[in-house]
Amino acid sequence: MIVFIICFFAFLLNIVSYKFTKYSVYKKRLVDSYGIIYKSRSTLLFFKVDNVFFSEGLLNKVFNNGSIRLSTT
C-alpha cells in the first residue's frame, strides 16, 4: 500500500511539473520557465544552436505535435 502511495505522488508530481512548464520564443532566444513554489528560468540564445533534432511518432502525427531537441556548442 505504501509503494502505491509513493508511486501515485511521484506520478502526480510529474504531471504537475509538466503543467507548470512554459516555453517562450523570442526573436533571438528561447526561454523556458518552470516551477510552482521555486521558479526557475533558463535561456538559450539561437546563435549558439548547432543542431536541431525533430521527432514525431504516429500518435504525434494524429495530435499534431512532436519533440524538438536543440544541441548547442
C-alpha positions, 0 to 999 in steps of 0.5 A: 500500500505504501509503494502505491502511495509513493508511486501515485505522488511521484506520478502526480508530481510529474504531471504537475511539473509538466503543467507548470512548464512554459516555453517562450520564443523570442526573436533571438532566444528561447526561454523556458520557465518552470516551477510552482513554489521555486521558479526557475528560468533558463535561456538559450540564445539561437546563435549558439544552436548547432543542431536541431533534432525533430521527432514525431511518432504516429500518435504525434502525427494524429495530435499534431505535435512532436519533440524538438531537441536543440544541441548547442556548442 
